[in-house]
Amino acid sequence: MSKLIAENRRARFDYFLDETFEAGLALTGTEVKALREGRANIAESYVGVEGRELALINAHIPEYGPANRFNHEPRRVRRLLMRRREIDKLIGAAQREGRTLVPTRLYFNDRGLVKLQVALARGKKAHDKRATEAERDWKREQGRLMRERG
């Protein structure tokens, strides 16, 4: 069972999420300690291509208080750790097919390692977002009606 640290709930609203991948993160010790406190934000972050590597950009992991001057930069670029075949597949999809790499979840796996779930996604248009919202409202209304009827 994995322990969730941060989730990008906005991703489902802004993108059609197709395929998901699990990636490790190259972190410093103070970043891991801050994550163990459950403090992180990946809502505005994205996965970028840097050469033949993937990187998590703009993720906010706040400074760890007791570390004082040995602390990390809260919004630094963090390298993703994946197999070369997976990296090449994701880079190819992002460049050729115009898809986006979206971080969806940041969590600790069963072994206590920090993992990032990355989704290969297609952007939604405004009318797609409205349809998603209307469908969600209808599901909520259905649940309400079913509870009233008993």
C-alpha positions as CSV (number, residue, x, y, z in Angstrom):
1,M,0.0,0.0,0.0
2,S,1.5,3.3,-1.0
3,K,1.3,6.6,1.0
4,L,0.1,9.5,-1.0
5,I,2.1,12.8,-0.6
6,A,0.6,15.0,-3.3
7,E,-1.9,14.7,-6.1
8,N,-2.5,16.8,-9.2
9,R,-6.3,16.7,-9.3
10,R,-6.4,19.5,-11.9
11,A,-4.8,17.1,-14.5
12,R,-8.0,15.1,-15.0
13,F,-9.9,18.3,-15.7
14,D,-7.4,19.7,-18.1
15,Y,-6.3,16.5,-20.0
16,F,-7.4,13.2,-21.3
17,L,-5.1,10.9,-19.4
18,D,-4.1,7.9,-21.6
19,E,-1.2,5.8,-20.2
20,T,0.5,6.1,-16.8
21,F,4.1,5.4,-15.9
22,E,5.9,5.2,-12.6
23,A,9.2,7.1,-12.2
24,G,11.7,7.6,-9.4
25,L,13.0,11.0,-8.5
26,A,16.6,12.1,-7.9
27,L,16.2,13.9,-4.6
28,T,18.4,15.3,-1.8
29,G,18.1,14.2,1.8
30,T,16.3,17.3,3.0
31,E,13.8,16.9,0.1
32,V,12.9,13.4,1.3
33,K,12.6,14.6,4.9
34,A,10.2,17.4,3.8
35,L,8.2,14.8,1.8
36,R,8.0,12.5,4.9
37,E,6.2,15.4,6.6
38,G,3.7,15.3,3.7
39,R,4.5,18.7,2.4
40,A,4.6,19.0,-1.4
41,N,2.7,20.6,-4.3
42,I,2.7,19.2,-7.9
43,A,-0.3,21.2,-9.1
44,E,1.6,23.7,-11.3
45,S,4.4,21.3,-12.2
46,Y,5.0,19.5,-15.5
47,V,7.5,17.0,-17.0
48,G,9.9,18.5,-19.4
49,V,12.4,17.0,-21.9
50,E,16.0,18.0,-21.3
51,G,18.3,16.3,-23.8
52,R,17.7,12.6,-23.5
53,E,16.4,12.9,-19.9
54,L,13.0,13.7,-18.4
55,A,12.8,16.3,-15.5
56,L,10.1,17.3,-13.1
57,I,9.9,21.1,-13.4
58,N,8.2,23.6,-11.1
59,A,7.3,21.1,-8.4
60,H,7.3,22.8,-4.9
61,I,8.9,20.8,-2.1
62,P,9.2,23.3,0.8
63,E,12.5,23.6,2.8
64,Y,13.0,21.2,5.7
65,G,13.1,23.4,8.9
66,P,15.9,21.6,10.9
67,A,18.3,21.5,7.9
68,N,19.1,25.3,8.2
69,R,21.9,26.2,5.7
70,F,22.1,22.7,4.1
71,N,18.6,23.0,2.7
72,H,17.5,22.5,-0.9
73,E,16.0,24.9,-3.4
74,P,12.2,24.5,-3.2
75,R,11.4,24.7,-6.9
76,R,14.6,23.2,-8.4
77,V,14.5,20.9,-11.5
78,R,14.4,17.2,-10.4
79,R,15.6,14.5,-12.8
80,L,13.2,11.5,-13.3
81,L,14.6,8.0,-13.0
82,M,13.2,5.5,-15.5
83,R,14.3,2.8,-17.9
84,R,15.9,4.1,-21.1
85,R,13.2,2.4,-23.3
86,E,10.4,4.1,-21.3
87,I,12.2,7.5,-21.5
88,D,12.6,7.2,-25.3
89,K,8.9,6.2,-25.7
90,L,7.7,9.2,-23.7
91,I,10.0,11.6,-25.4
92,G,8.9,10.3,-28.8
93,A,5.2,10.6,-27.9
94,A,5.7,14.1,-26.6
95,Q,7.6,15.3,-29.7
96,R,6.0,13.4,-32.6
97,E,2.4,13.1,-31.5
98,G,2.2,16.4,-29.6
99,R,1.2,14.8,-26.4
100,T,2.0,16.2,-22.9
101,L,3.6,14.5,-19.9
102,V,1.6,15.3,-16.8
103,P,2.6,14.4,-13.2
104,T,-0.5,13.0,-11.5
105,R,0.6,11.6,-8.1
106,L,3.6,11.8,-5.8
107,Y,3.8,9.0,-3.3
108,F,6.0,6.6,-1.2
109,N,5.9,3.0,-2.5
110,D,5.9,-0.1,-0.4
111,R,9.7,0.1,0.0
112,G,9.6,3.7,1.2
113,L,10.9,5.2,-2.0
114,V,9.5,8.4,-3.5
115,K,7.7,7.7,-6.8
116,L,6.0,10.0,-9.3
117,Q,3.1,8.8,-11.5
118,V,3.4,10.4,-14.9
119,A,0.6,10.3,-17.4
120,L,0.8,10.6,-21.2
121,A,-2.0,13.0,-21.9
122,R,-3.9,14.9,-24.6
123,G,-5.1,18.4,-23.9
124,K,-8.8,19.1,-23.6
125,K,-10.6,21.8,-25.4
126,A,-13.1,24.1,-23.6
127,H,-16.1,22.1,-24.8
128,D,-14.6,18.9,-23.6
129,K,-14.1,20.5,-20.1
130,R,-17.8,21.6,-20.1
131,A,-18.9,18.1,-21.0
132,T,-16.8,16.6,-18.2
133,E,-18.2,19.0,-15.7
134,A,-21.8,18.3,-16.9
135,E,-21.2,14.6,-16.6
136,R,-19.8,15.0,-13.1
137,D,-22.8,17.1,-12.0
138,W,-25.2,14.5,-13.4
139,K,-23.4,11.7,-11.5
140,R,-23.7,13.7,-8.3
141,E,-27.4,14.4,-9.0
142,Q,-28.0,10.7,-9.7
143,G,-26.4,9.8,-6.3
144,R,-28.6,12.3,-4.6
145,L,-31.8,10.9,-6.2
146,M,-30.9,7.3,-5.4
147,R,-30.3,8.2,-1.7
148,E,-33.7,10.0,-1.5
149,R,-35.5,7.0,-3.0
150,G,-33.8,4.8,-0.6
